[in-house]
Amino acid sequence: MAAAAARASLLLPSSLAASTSPRARLLALPPRDRRPRGSLASPPAAGRGRLRVRMARTESTGVAVGFRAPQFELPEPLTGKLWTLDDFEGNPGLLVMFICNHCPFVKHLKKDIAKLTSFYMEKGLGAVAISSNSIRTHPQDGPEHMAEDAKLFKYPFPYLYDESQEVAKAFGAVCTPEFFLFKKQDGRRPFELFYHGQFDDSRPSNNVPVTGRDLSRAIDCALSGQELPFVQKPSAGAQELIFQVSIDYHGNGIVLGEICALCIVKQSCQSESVALAQRKARVEK
């Protein structure tokens, strides 16, 4: 903690750096920086402090219909194969799912995700799952465990590892599970976003049966060339955060864990702590 305080003091005016109050130093910072998501520095190297990370429920954010599927090249831990967007060239539609091993929202759906995707893959749908979770905060989401999960649940799709989290950023993924359904206009590339929403209304604690209704209806429409006859509901899932505020999924919680160790439970200075982490990132560039 002393090291974190020393680093923080370098970013503040000298008149405040000597203050013994962490809260006073944080509240002296300017309003939250408006930099784009994912623009913080990379997570610090392992061994520089113990982090306390908690899961926070969040919902998928709006990504415009028509958004083109980003290119990617990611390994499949189960087979060692590298997969790219081009591997799905022959499919009329592509379902990209951001999942992980440990998330309770994903665990609630794993068997049904496997069943639904298997059914539609036989109809020509391409499908791929991606895990972008940090193995520093959740070792159980690492490649070896991903391979075990893929075997256990008999995933019919490749389950890929996004170690850098760059693919999650490119897609705009913010939670697990999160579903992006792409289709080709007139059967031609590129893949364009058709549906970005929930699997169904079921959640781990609401006792609603898992049906996959929303996603299956969207896939039916995509494959048949019809428009969606219903309003898309955002996917609800878990996000790795230190604070329950709008900090994005892409590893930024790790940065905050180091910088904000002094006030890890103080909700009143959330926005200031974000600004501190962002200013640190600029200084280190």
Buried (B, 14 or more C-beta within 10 A) or exposed (E): EEEBBEBBBEBBEEEBBEEEEBBEBBEBBEEBBEEEBBBBBEBBEEEEEEBEBEBBBBBBBEBEEEBEBBEBEBBBBBEEEEBEBEBBEEBBBBBBBBBBBBBBBBBBBBEBBBBBBBBBBEEEBBBBBBBBBBBBBBEBBBBEBBBBBBEEBEBBBBBBBBBEBBBBBBBBBBBBBBBBBBBBEEEEEEBBBBBBBBBBBBBBEEEEEBBBBBBBBBBEBBBEEEEBEEEBBBBBBBBBBBBBBBBBBBBBBBBBBBBBBBBBEBEEBBBBBBBBBBBBBEEEE
